[in-house]
Structure formats: C-alpha cells, structure tokens
Amino acid sequence: MYSPPRTPPVLKRTVSGDSHTSYGSASTAASRSSSRLLFGEIPLTPATTIDGRSTRSNTSLGLICNLVLSTSSSFLRFWLNDTCRDNLFAHLEEEDFPNFRLVCHDFATRAAPVQFSSLTTTFKPSTFSKPARMEALSRIGRHVRSFVFHMPHGPETLLPPIIDPETGEEKQFIYEPQLQTPQHMLSREKTPKYGSLEMTNLLIQQYPPLFHAATNVPAFVAAFSELHNLTHLKVSCPGYHNPLSNRRSVVDYALISLRIAVERAPMFSLNSLSLHPIHPGGLLYLHPMHGFGSTPSSAKRWTQIRSLSICMDSLPSSPSSKQKMQSLEHLRILHAYLRTLSRNVTRIFFRWKGTRGPSPLSLDKEPCMLPIDTDYMHPSQRGQVRGPRPVRFSRLRHMELENAIMDSSQISEFIHRHRRTLLDFNFEDVKLRQGNWDEALEPLTVMSGSERWKRNAEEVMDVPIVLSPINMEPRIMGPLLEEVDAAIDETSKERGPHSLSRWLGKPKISMRKTNSHVKESFFGGDHVKRLFRGTMFHRSVAAAA
C-alpha cells in the first residue's frame, strides 16, 4: 500500500495581518502603526493582550506561545539551550532580527533582549512626546542596557535673544525647570511653563519647537523611567563650533532635562557614563549639585558611576582676556564635576578633541588655576585665597589620558597619590611641558626599590614609515631605513633596559619632507605612550600598600 512521504515539520506561522495589529484592535491599522514604530519592535497582537493590557509575565507568555508544531527533538534541544541560542544570536545580522522575531512569539520573546540591548535616539521635537513612541518604549525599555542620547549642535539649536515686540529691548530669561506637568488652576488656566505668562508667550513665538521639547522635563522623566535595567548611558553632542558664544543653546537645555530624568528615574543598575563628545560648558548642566533644578539628593544617582569616559572639545585659544576667563571657568567646572564623581569611579578615560589641553586629573597644579601672587594681596587676605583642592579617586584602578600637555611632576604626584589602588595607566599622545618621563615615573622606582619595573614596561613610540611607490628604486629607501635603525639603536642605548619589541606593532603612516622631522619624532617626546601591566608593577603596588 502506497503512503505519501511525510513532510518535514514546519514552524507555525500566522498571517501577519491577523496576528500583528496596532495599539488598537483594528487589523486595518496594522500597517499604519507599524510604519510609525520608532524602535523596530513588533506591535501587540490581540492574543498578547488581556483586556487591552499587555501580558508581560512569563506565565502569560507561556500560555500564548506555541513555538513549533514540530516533533524534532534535536531542534528543541538546540533552541532551549541558552548557550546554543546565544551563539545563534551572535551570528545574526542586525537587520535580520526583525524577520527572525516574526517567526513566532517565542522567537520574538527570546530575541528581544538581544535586539534591543543597545538603543540610539537622535533628539527631535517628538522623540519623547509622541504617544506611539512612548508606547513602543514601554514595551522594549526593560531590555535596554546601553542608551545613546545623540543631539548634535547645529543652526536649529542656536537660540537668538528674546526681543520684546513692542519696545525692541532684549528680555532676560531666567530658566527654572518645571519638574511636573502643569496643573490646572481654579480659573482653568494652565500654570505658565516659563515663570510668567508674558515670557511663556514670547518663547512660544520666538523659539523653535525643539527648544520646548528640550525643556519638557516630565517627558524626559517618563521616557527614562522605562529604562529599568540601563547600565550604560552615552551622551553625544558633536558639532560644537561656536566657542566665542556665551549664550545657551537647545543642547544645554536638553542636558538639564536629561540630568533631572536620570536622577528621578528608577535606574538602579546604571554604572557607566560616556560623554563622546561634550562641549566645555556642557558639564555645568550635567553637574548634579551646581546644575539647574538640583536637589540635595541629586548626587545619589551619580555615585553609582564606576566607569567614566569623557571626550571634550578643546578650549578656545584666544589672546583676549574675556576668552581666557571663560576657559578658566570651564576648567573649574570640569574640576568640580570630576570631584563629584571621583569617590566611586574605578575606570576613567579622558581625551581632548582638537588641540591639547591641560590634564583634568591634576588641575590643582595648573598655573592658570593657582591663586595670584600673595605679595600683591592685602595682609588680611593672605592664606585665605587658595587654588582648587586636588582630585583623589579613592577606588581608581584604570586610567587613560590622551592628547594632553602637563608637567612630569603632575604625573609623578598622580601616580604616588593613587599608588594603593591604581593597576595600570596610559598616557597616549601626552606632551611634557617640563621634565622628562624618567622623572614622571620616578614613583615606580621608589615603590619597587629598584628599576626592575622597566623590564616589564611597554613603551610605544610613533615610528614614521614611508611607503615607496612601485617603481621607486631601492637605493632611495636605503638611507631612510638605515636612519630609522640607527635612531632605534641610539634610543635603546640611551633608555637602557626598555623593551622596543612593540615599537613597530601599530605604526602610524606619515609622510616626512625632511629628515629632521624624522629625528624629532623619536626624541621630541610629543608622542609617547607607556602602559604598565607587568607583574613587577603589581608587586610594587602591593609592597607599597
């Protein structure tokens, strides 16, 4: 008797128009709602809702989900194994996740934490105020581990002066964040958002919608309250090209709302903060104690930060006294911000974007930050005016500083101050203003009692490599290569037992016009990096402790 071959089992799949609908129950609105989704999530289905509410418990999901109608035990063992499933997700492309999650509800449920672990949003007027977007964020917010808040500077973020249309005079605006939704008064009129009704009307008429969205603090708080399991917050404000302006921009007001939202949202897992990049004055609006709308408990949330990474735009170099005072004020803000977060930070990275700037870790030793000469002070004021207090990172274990200029004494004091906790440090593209690197690293010799730590130190310098054209004769490259070898030999004799095995590990390709520039790259000291991870350094720290 003939029997037809048994067809292989297939995954259960329903018609998308029947299973995926919008936030309502009408299937005709599915396509329209899906096109408005902000984060690429799958809309709710009638089967996944009970009385209009989303079923989020594992019990409800288990009742709804029918993974497969297959009898393949091998596939089920593979899919239900956490290691195998994680490996599968690791090999999936980002654009394939939405199609993968459309297979069935169990696929969607298990792949959602991977797909939405990192979320990036560019701030627009409707980012945190559109109901469809907030509904989408409420469904996927619990999966987000890393959130990138991107708001570039541009013409739309510049704010002009507020002009009185009747008198033509400039009006002064004192901003006070409104932390709650405006309440209705007895006269059924809303409380003015910006202090007075007159100022509110002027700002509505003269400022763009992006400004009003940036000052909508309740919307920020509602959005960040959905990110329960957020661990890493990234703030990106690129495009800062107006250092001469002292006026606030829309970006500054957005940073105020973001800081207040982080302080008020239940983000108990937050432990990493990255500011890549941030303009010099931006830290004033992120400071939990000196910023707008700060409270005595504002610093509590920021004490959770363990890993801090900052890439700051360089300070403007202008001979005018006004610009010098502004740069000095920005350095004071940076110093105060690092002091606030210094108690619990274990890893810190800082880089100046553009020209070199002073070391933010030792601003108390910068000449511009020190008080004026006491000889010209009144005798009653001597001893009262002091420079900034030094920043001490009580739990710092890893430090990296790039594109800075400082003295060897500053490096030496920083290493000595953190000798009991610091495991490794990295000075990348740091130029010494005074002294040399042997003086800067003298505390390592003191702690170990000898210079044996130099054997385990890794020293990297930029070596110029000139690529020869295809038809270039070998005799032209010969003198240059001989000069490079001679420079390396001479430097190794001068520095003693330093290892040079990693000098050519990651060379930077550069074209040099004259041979004098080649020599400067070795002995100028502008591009020096020392990374100490050897066992001798660890032993010296333990011995000192």
C-alpha positions in Angstrom: 0.0 0.0 0.0 1.4 3.3 -1.0 1.7 6.1 1.5 2.9 9.6 0.7 6.1 10.7 2.2 5.8 12.5 5.4 6.5 16.2 5.0 9.0 17.7 7.4 7.6 19.7 10.3 7.3 23.4 9.8 7.2 26.3 12.2 3.8 27.6 13.0 3.3 30.9 11.1 0.2 33.0 11.0 -0.8 35.7 8.6 0.8 39.0 9.6 -2.3 40.9 9.1 -4.2 38.6 11.5 -1.5 38.5 14.2 0.1 41.9 14.2 -2.1 44.8 14.7 -1.7 48.3 16.0 -2.2 49.5 19.5 -5.9 49.2 18.9 -7.8 46.1 17.8 -8.4 47.0 14.1 -6.3 45.0 11.7 -6.6 47.7 9.1 -4.4 50.0 11.2 -1.6 47.5 11.5 0.5 48.7 8.5 0.0 52.4 9.5 1.0 51.8 13.1 4.0 49.6 12.1 5.3 52.4 9.9 5.3 54.8 12.9 7.2 52.5 15.3 10.4 54.1 16.4 12.5 51.2 17.7 11.7 48.4 15.2 9.6 46.4 17.7 6.7 44.1 16.9 3.2 45.6 17.6 1.0 44.0 20.2 -1.5 41.4 19.0 -5.0 40.6 20.3 -3.6 37.3 21.6 -0.9 39.0 23.6 -3.3 41.4 25.3 -5.8 40.8 28.0 -8.5 43.5 28.4 -6.3 45.9 26.4 -3.3 45.3 28.7 0.0 43.8 27.6 0.8 40.4 29.2 4.4 40.6 30.3 4.7 37.8 32.8 6.4 34.6 31.9 3.3 32.6 32.8 1.1 34.5 30.3 3.8 34.3 27.6 4.0 30.6 28.1 0.2 30.2 27.7 0.3 32.2 24.5 3.4 30.9 22.9 3.3 27.8 20.7 6.9 27.6 19.5 6.6 24.8 16.9 4.4 22.0 15.8 7.5 20.0 15.1 8.4 16.7 16.7 12.1 17.4 16.1 13.7 16.8 19.5 17.1 17.9 18.2 15.8 21.4 17.2 14.1 21.7 20.6 17.2 20.8 22.5 19.2 23.3 20.4 16.7 26.1 20.9 16.1 25.6 24.6 19.8 25.5 25.3 20.9 29.0 26.4 24.5 28.6 25.1 23.3 27.5 21.6 20.7 30.1 21.4 23.2 32.9 22.4 25.6 31.7 19.7 22.8 31.8 17.2 22.0 35.4 18.1 25.7 36.3 17.9 25.8 35.3 14.3 22.6 37.1 13.3 22.9 40.4 11.5 21.2 43.3 13.0 18.8 43.7 10.0 17.8 40.1 10.3 16.4 40.3 13.8 13.0 41.8 12.9 12.4 38.9 10.4 13.6 36.4 12.9 11.3 37.7 15.5 8.3 37.4 13.2 8.6 33.6 13.0 6.7 33.1 16.2 6.1 34.6 19.6 8.8 32.6 21.4 11.4 33.7 18.8 10.3 37.3 19.4 10.3 37.0 23.2 13.8 35.4 23.4 15.4 37.6 20.7 14.0 40.9 22.0 16.6 41.3 24.8 19.4 40.9 22.3 17.9 43.2 19.6 17.1 46.0 22.0 20.1 45.8 24.3 21.5 48.9 22.7 19.3 51.8 21.7 20.2 55.1 19.9 18.0 58.1 19.5 18.6 61.4 17.9 16.6 64.0 19.8 13.8 65.6 17.9 10.7 67.6 18.9 8.6 64.4 19.1 11.2 62.0 20.4 9.7 61.8 24.0 6.3 63.3 23.4 4.7 61.2 20.7 2.3 58.6 22.3 3.1 55.9 19.8 6.8 56.2 20.5 6.3 56.2 24.3 4.1 53.1 24.0 6.8 51.4 22.0 9.4 52.3 24.5 7.3 51.0 27.4 7.4 47.5 25.7 11.1 47.3 25.0 12.6 49.6 27.6 13.2 46.8 30.1 15.6 45.2 27.5 17.8 48.3 27.0 21.2 48.0 28.6 23.0 50.8 26.6 21.3 54.0 25.6 22.8 56.7 23.3 21.3 60.2 23.5 22.5 61.9 20.3 21.9 65.6 19.9 24.3 67.5 17.6 24.9 71.2 17.6 23.6 73.0 14.5 21.7 76.0 13.2 18.5 74.7 14.7 20.0 74.6 18.2 21.1 78.2 18.3 18.9 80.4 20.3 18.6 84.1 19.4 18.0 86.8 22.0 14.4 87.3 23.3 13.1 90.6 21.9 10.1 92.5 23.2 8.0 93.1 20.1 6.7 96.4 21.5 9.8 98.1 22.8 12.5 96.2 20.9 14.5 95.6 24.0 16.1 92.3 24.9 14.3 90.4 27.6 16.3 88.5 30.3 15.2 84.9 30.6 15.9 83.1 33.9 15.2 79.4 33.4 13.7 77.2 36.1 12.9 73.6 35.1 9.3 72.6 35.6 9.5 69.2 37.1 5.8 68.4 36.9 3.1 68.6 34.4 1.4 72.0 34.6 -1.7 71.8 36.8 -5.0 73.5 36.2 -5.7 76.4 38.4 -9.1 77.4 39.7 -9.6 79.6 36.7 -9.0 76.6 34.4 -5.8 78.1 33.1 -2.5 76.3 33.0 0.4 77.4 35.1 2.9 79.3 32.9 5.7 76.9 31.9 8.4 79.6 31.9 7.6 81.6 35.0 5.3 84.3 33.7 2.6 84.3 31.1 4.3 87.1 29.2 7.7 85.2 29.0 5.9 82.0 28.0 4.1 83.7 25.1 7.4 85.3 23.9 9.3 82.0 24.0 6.5 80.2 22.1 6.5 82.9 19.4 10.3 83.3 19.0 11.9 79.9 19.9 11.6 76.7 17.8 9.7 73.6 18.8 13.0 71.8 19.6 13.6 74.2 22.5 10.2 73.5 24.0 10.8 69.7 23.6 14.2 70.1 25.3 12.6 71.8 28.3 9.8 69.2 28.7 11.2 67.6 31.8 8.2 65.4 32.6 8.6 63.8 29.1 12.2 63.0 29.8 11.4 61.5 33.2 8.7 59.4 31.7 11.0 58.1 29.0 13.9 57.2 31.2 11.6 55.6 33.8 11.1 52.8 31.2 14.8 52.0 31.1 14.8 50.0 34.3 17.9 47.9 33.5 20.0 50.5 31.9 23.7 50.1 32.7 25.5 52.4 30.3 24.4 55.9 29.3 26.1 57.6 26.4 25.6 61.3 25.6 26.8 62.6 22.2 26.8 66.3 21.4 29.0 66.8 18.3 29.3 69.8 16.0 30.4 72.4 18.6 31.9 75.1 16.5 30.9 78.3 18.4 33.3 78.7 21.3 33.0 82.5 21.3 29.3 82.5 22.1 28.2 82.7 25.8 24.6 82.0 25.0 22.9 78.7 25.9 21.7 76.5 23.1 19.0 73.9 22.9 21.6 71.3 23.6 22.2 72.8 27.0 18.5 72.8 28.0 18.3 69.2 26.8 21.2 68.2 29.0 19.4 69.8 32.0 16.3 67.7 31.4 18.4 64.6 30.8 20.2 65.0 34.1 17.0 65.5 36.0 15.4 62.5 34.4 18.3 60.3 35.3 18.2 61.5 38.9 14.4 60.8 39.2 14.0 57.6 37.2 14.5 54.2 38.9 17.8 53.4 37.1 19.5 51.4 39.9 21.7 49.5 37.5 23.4 52.5 35.9 27.2 52.2 36.4 28.8 53.6 33.2 28.7 57.1 31.7 30.2 58.2 28.4 30.3 61.8 27.1 31.5 61.5 23.5 31.9 64.3 22.7 30.8 67.1 25.1 31.4 70.8 24.8 33.3 72.5 27.6 30.3 74.2 29.1 28.1 71.1 28.9 29.4 69.7 32.3 27.8 72.6 34.1 24.3 71.3 33.1 25.2 67.7 33.9 26.6 68.7 37.4 24.2 67.2 40.0 24.9 69.9 42.6 25.5 73.1 40.6 23.1 72.5 37.8 19.6 73.8 37.3 16.9 72.0 39.3 19.4 70.3 41.6 18.3 69.0 45.0 20.4 67.7 47.9 19.7 64.1 46.8 20.7 64.8 43.1 24.2 63.3 43.5 22.9 60.0 44.8 22.2 58.6 41.3 25.6 59.7 40.0 27.5 58.0 42.8 26.6 54.7 41.0 29.0 55.5 38.2 32.0 53.2 38.1 33.3 53.8 34.6 33.6 57.4 33.3 34.7 58.3 29.8 34.9 61.9 28.5 35.9 63.3 25.1 35.7 67.0 25.4 36.1 69.7 22.8 39.3 71.7 23.3 39.1 75.0 25.0 39.4 78.1 22.7 42.8 79.6 22.5 42.3 83.4 22.2 44.6 86.2 23.5 41.6 88.2 24.7 41.1 88.4 28.5 37.4 87.5 28.2 38.2 84.2 26.4 40.9 83.4 29.0 38.4 83.9 31.8 35.8 81.8 30.0 38.4 79.0 29.5 39.3 79.2 33.2 35.7 78.9 34.2 35.3 75.8 32.0 38.3 74.2 33.7 36.8 75.0 37.1 33.5 73.3 36.0 35.4 70.3 34.8 37.4 70.1 38.1 34.2 70.3 40.2 32.5 67.7 38.0 35.3 65.2 38.4 35.4 65.8 42.2 31.7 64.9 42.4 32.1 61.6 40.7 35.6 60.7 42.0 34.6 58.8 45.1 33.4 55.6 43.4 35.0 55.7 39.9 37.2 52.7 39.1 37.9 53.4 35.5 38.4 56.8 33.8 39.2 57.9 30.3 39.6 61.4 29.1 40.6 62.9 25.8 40.8 66.4 24.5 39.3 66.7 21.0 41.3 69.1 18.9 44.3 70.9 20.4 46.0 69.6 23.5 44.6 70.7 26.8 45.7 70.5 30.5 45.4 67.3 32.4 41.9 67.3 34.1 43.2 64.9 36.7 45.7 67.4 38.2 44.1 70.8 37.6 45.1 71.8 41.1 48.7 72.1 39.8 48.0 74.0 36.6 49.5 77.5 36.7 46.3 79.1 35.4 44.3 77.6 38.3 46.6 78.7 41.1 45.9 81.9 43.0 47.5 85.1 42.2 50.7 86.2 43.8 50.1 86.8 47.5 52.7 89.7 47.6 50.1 91.9 46.0 47.3 90.9 48.4 46.2 92.7 51.5 47.7 91.1 54.6 44.3 90.2 55.8 43.6 88.1 52.7 46.8 86.2 52.6 46.4 82.5 53.3 42.6 82.6 52.6 42.7 82.5 48.8 43.7 79.1 47.6 43.7 77.1 44.4 41.3 74.1 43.8 41.6 71.1 46.0 43.2 68.1 44.4 41.0 65.4 43.0 41.6 61.9 44.5 39.9 58.9 43.0 39.6 56.6 46.0 38.9 53.4 44.0 40.6 54.2 40.7 42.2 51.1 39.1 42.5 52.0 35.4 43.3 55.4 34.0 43.8 56.7 30.4 44.6 60.2 29.3 45.0 61.3 25.7 46.1 64.5 23.8 47.1 66.5 26.9 50.0 68.6 28.0 51.4 68.6 31.5 54.5 68.5 33.7 56.4 65.5 34.8 55.7 66.5 38.4 52.0 66.2 37.8 52.3 62.7 36.6 54.6 61.7 39.4 52.3 63.1 42.1 49.2 61.5 40.5 50.9 58.0 40.5 52.1 58.5 44.1 48.6 59.6 45.2 46.8 56.6 43.7 49.6 54.0 44.3 47.4 51.8 46.5 44.6 51.3 44.0 45.9 52.0 40.5 46.7 48.9 38.4 47.5 50.4 35.0 47.7 53.8 33.5 48.1 55.0 29.9 49.4 58.4 28.7 48.6 58.5 25.0 49.9 61.5 22.9 50.8 63.4 26.1 53.4 66.1 25.8 55.6 67.0 28.7 55.8 70.7 29.4 58.6 70.4 31.9 60.8 67.5 32.9 61.1 64.1 31.3 59.5 60.7 31.5 62.1 59.2 33.9 61.2 61.9 36.4 57.5 61.4 35.8 57.7 57.7 36.5 60.1 58.0 39.5 57.4 56.8 42.0 57.5 53.4 40.4 61.2 53.2 41.2 60.6 54.3 44.8 57.7 51.8 45.3 59.7 48.9 43.9 63.0 49.8 45.4 64.8 49.4 42.0 64.4 50.0 38.3 63.4 46.4 37.6 59.9 47.5 36.7 61.3 49.0 33.5 61.9 45.4 32.2 58.2 44.8 32.3 57.2 48.2 31.0 55.8 48.6 27.5 57.0 51.7 25.6 55.4 52.7 22.3 56.6 55.5 20.1 55.4 56.6 16.7 57.9 55.5 14.0 57.5 57.2 10.6 57.0 54.7 7.8 57.3 56.0 4.2 55.7 53.7 1.6 57.7 53.6 -1.6 55.9 53.7 -5.0 56.0 50.6 -7.1 58.7 51.9 -9.4 60.8 53.5 -6.8 64.4 52.4 -6.7 65.6 50.6 -3.6 68.6 52.9 -3.2 66.3 55.8 -2.3 64.7 53.9 0.6 68.1 52.7 1.9 69.3 55.8 3.7 65.9 56.3 5.4 65.8 52.8 6.7 69.3 53.0 7.9 68.5 56.2 9.7 65.5 54.6 11.4 67.6 51.6 12.5 70.3 54.0 13.8 67.7 56.0 15.7 66.2 53.0 17.3 69.7 51.7 18.4 70.7 55.1 19.8 67.4 55.4 21.7 67.7 52.0 23.1 71.2 52.7 24.4 70.0 56.0 25.9 67.0 54.5 27.7 68.8 51.4 28.9 66.7 48.2 29.5 63.4 49.5 28.0 61.9 47.0 25.6 61.4 48.0 22.0 59.7 44.9 20.8 56.3 46.6 20.4 57.5 49.9 18.8 56.6 48.7 15.3 53.4 46.9 16.4 51.0 49.6 15.2 53.0 52.2 13.3 51.3 55.4 12.1 51.9 56.1 8.5 53.2 59.6 7.9 55.0 61.4 5.1 58.0 63.4 6.1 59.5 66.1 3.9 62.9 66.4 5.7 65.0 64.0 7.8 65.0 66.5 10.7 61.3 65.8 11.3 62.1 62.1 11.4 64.5 62.6 14.2 62.1 64.8 16.1 59.5 62.1 16.2 61.9 59.9 18.2 63.5 62.4 20.6 60.9 65.2 20.7 58.7 63.4 23.3 55.4 64.5 21.8 54.1 61.1 21.1 54.9 58.8 24.0 52.8 56.1 25.5 53.7 53.9 28.5 51.4 51.2 29.6 52.4 49.3 32.7 50.8 45.9 33.1 53.8 43.8 34.1 53.9 41.7 37.2 56.7 43.9 38.7 54.4 46.9 38.8 51.7 44.9 40.5 54.2 43.7 43.1 55.5 47.2 43.7 52.0 48.4 44.3 51.3 45.6 46.7 54.6 46.2 48.5 53.8 49.9 48.9 50.3 49.0 50.2 
